[in-house]
Amino acid sequence: MSAPLRIGFIGVGSIAQAHRDGYVAAGAEVVAIADLHAPSLTARAATWHVDRTYTDYRAMLAEGGIDAVSICAPTAVHHPATLACAAAGVHVLCEKPIALDLAQADEMIEACRAAGVVLMVNHQLRSHGAATLAHRMLEAGELGTITHLRLRQAHDWAGASAIGGSFATKAVAGGGTLLDNGCHLMDFARFVAGDVHEVYARTAHRKFDVEVEDTGHVSLAFESGAIGTVEVAWTATGWEEGWAIYGTEGALEYSNRLGEPVLRHVHRTSPGTTWGDTDVTEHRFAGAKPHARHVLAFVDAVRGVGPVTCTGEDGREAVRLILASYESAARGVPVPVAQAFEAL
Ligand SMILES: NC(=O)c1ccc[n+]([C@@H]2O[C@H](COP(=O)([O-])OP(=O)(O)OC[C@H]3O[C@@H](n4cnc5c(N)ncnc54)[C@H](O)[C@@H]3O)[C@@H](O)[C@H]2O)c1
């Protein structure tokens, strides 16, 4: 048995708990945590049973004794924190979006490559049991040719009347719901249907007193010829994560919105199916949630026994598609992704 992987955290706010659950499931040990906010550090140190706490992540890295770090600080911190981890020879699981812009993402990818450390981005939708199965079925051609996709991530901050500082400003978050939620969906779109060559986006600012958009739609054109839509909102009531993938030989539908989340495979295998009466095969997924599954994959990648399931380049491409979408929304026209950055 090899020694447990020694994990550090940069940022121990909301999403950090999901990472910690994954490390516990993977048998790794959280040995050190860093956060600017001392009360958060104290609280996490007590519940996670961690002795080493730091208000400056550079001091944590300088002291050593850490194999890998989860970066769960606001998006503006991802770039400097990843560069510091790479310089310390520490593997990185970075929250999404990977960075505020493509230049930052490029530096992060290059720094980790040069240091020989893993850089994995936390687009955990890929690690959902339903997504993994969908990917396998699509690879095996079970849906025929993909024709179109519908992807949705929408919520209302649990009914809050205001949005926290790290999500409300462009300087710290990089964008609104389109970047925050949309980057996950862009990554998912590529995961199941390949690269996107054109985007046509609309954004709206309907509810919150923030300087970023709180509602957005994007129409996608894939290189394969398939088309798709991305819908994101901080202005939906409740919480929905859902997607549908349609192919010439069947469809896959997943939503957490209607009762217990299941993946429905809709097909016409039996004789005598009609408009509404089709064959449906349902798949349920037990055990680790997507975040924990993603962390388990990261630990395997660090140990060299599994692939990096969402690379720095994947994270960069998700941001590139969102930045192109912002450009499309600003210009009011469809934008070929390759041309989106010419005028910037
Ligand atoms: N993958 C997902 O599904 C998912 C979900 C939520 C958030 N996120 C991402 O995770 C990141 C954090 O989001 P959150 O919801 O946990 O935010 P949060 O505000 O709850 O927590 C962020 C924490 O980082 C700390 N922090 C800020 N600057 C720091 C610094 N320089 N060094 C160390 N700590 C610092 C804050 O004090 C805070 O405790 C964001 O990039 C967000 O987009 C991802």
The ligand as a Tripos MOL2 file, in Angstrom:
@<TRIPOS>MOLECULE
LIG
   44    48     1     0     0
SMALL
NO_CHARGES

@<TRIPOS>ATOM
      1 N1        -17.3850   23.0280   -9.9420 N.am      1 LIG1
      2 C1        -18.4800   23.5880   -9.4360 C.2       1 LIG1
      3 O1        -19.5660   23.0710   -9.5840 O.2       1 LIG1
      4 C2        -18.3620   24.8580   -8.6570 C.ar      1 LIG1
      5 C3        -19.3890   25.2520   -7.7950 C.ar      1 LIG1
      6 C4        -19.2240   26.4300   -7.0580 C.ar      1 LIG1
      7 C5        -18.0830   27.2070   -7.2250 C.ar      1 LIG1
      8 N2        -17.1020   26.8100   -8.1060 N.ar      1 LIG1
      9 C6        -15.8820   27.6180   -8.3040 C.3       1 LIG1
     10 O2        -15.0840   27.5090   -7.1360 O.3       1 LIG1
     11 C7        -14.4580   28.7670   -6.8430 C.3       1 LIG1
     12 C8        -14.8480   29.1660   -5.4220 C.3       1 LIG1
     13 O3        -16.2550   29.2410   -5.3320 O.3       1 LIG1
     14 P1        -17.0240   29.0840   -3.9270 P.3       1 LIG1
     15 O4        -18.4640   28.9980   -4.2520 O.co2     1 LIG1
     16 O5        -16.4230   28.0060   -3.0840 O.co2     1 LIG1
     17 O6        -16.7100   30.5290   -3.3180 O.3       1 LIG1
     18 P2        -16.6840   30.9750   -1.8050 P.3       1 LIG1
     19 O7        -16.7300   32.4600   -1.8270 O.co2     1 LIG1
     20 O8        -17.6850   30.2110   -1.0050 O.co2     1 LIG1
     21 O9        -15.2310   30.4760   -1.2820 O.3       1 LIG1
     22 C9        -14.0370   31.0220   -1.7640 C.3       1 LIG1
     23 C10       -13.0360   31.0050   -0.6190 C.3       1 LIG1
     24 O10       -11.7740   31.4310   -1.1120 O.3       1 LIG1
     25 C11       -11.1880   32.3050   -0.1420 C.3       1 LIG1
     26 N3        -10.1800   33.1320   -0.7980 N.ar      1 LIG1
     27 C12       -10.3460   34.2840   -1.4960 C.ar      1 LIG1
     28 N4         -9.1560   34.7440   -1.9370 N.ar      1 LIG1
     29 C13        -8.2190   33.8630   -1.4970 C.ar      1 LIG1
     30 C14        -6.8040   33.7810   -1.6090 C.ar      1 LIG1
     31 N5         -6.1070   34.7020   -2.2820 N.pl3     1 LIG1
     32 N6         -6.1630   32.7500   -1.0090 N.ar      1 LIG1
     33 C15        -6.8540   31.8050   -0.3210 C.ar      1 LIG1
     34 N7         -8.1940   31.8280   -0.1830 N.ar      1 LIG1
     35 C16        -8.8670   32.8420   -0.7570 C.ar      1 LIG1
     36 C17       -12.3780   33.0710    0.4410 C.3       1 LIG1
     37 O11       -12.0520   33.6440    1.6910 O.3       1 LIG1
     38 C18       -13.4260   31.9650    0.5150 C.3       1 LIG1
     39 O12       -13.3820   31.2900    1.7590 O.3       1 LIG1
     40 C19       -14.8950   29.7260   -7.9440 C.3       1 LIG1
     41 O13       -13.9200   29.7760   -8.9480 O.3       1 LIG1
     42 C20       -16.1750   29.0940   -8.4900 C.3       1 LIG1
     43 O14       -16.4150   29.4120   -9.8540 O.3       1 LIG1
     44 C21       -17.2400   25.6560   -8.7950 C.ar      1 LIG1
@<TRIPOS>BOND
     1     1     2 1
     2     2     3 2
     3     2     4 1
     4     4     5 ar
     5     4    44 ar
     6     5     6 ar
     7     6     7 ar
     8     7     8 ar
     9     8     9 1
    10     8    44 ar
    11     9    10 1
    12     9    42 1
    13    10    11 1
    14    11    12 1
    15    11    40 1
    16    12    13 1
    17    13    14 1
    18    14    15 2
    19    14    16 1
    20    14    17 1
    21    17    18 1
    22    18    19 2
    23    18    20 1
    24    18    21 1
    25    21    22 1
    26    22    23 1
    27    23    24 1
    28    23    38 1
    29    24    25 1
    30    25    26 1
    31    25    36 1
    32    26    27 ar
    33    26    35 ar
    34    27    28 ar
    35    28    29 ar
    36    29    30 ar
    37    29    35 ar
    38    30    31 1
    39    30    32 ar
    40    32    33 ar
    41    33    34 ar
    42    34    35 ar
    43    36    37 1
    44    36    38 1
    45    38    39 1
    46    40    41 1
    47    40    42 1
    48    42    43 1
@<TRIPOS>SUBSTRUCTURE
     1 LIG1         1 GROUP 0 **** ****
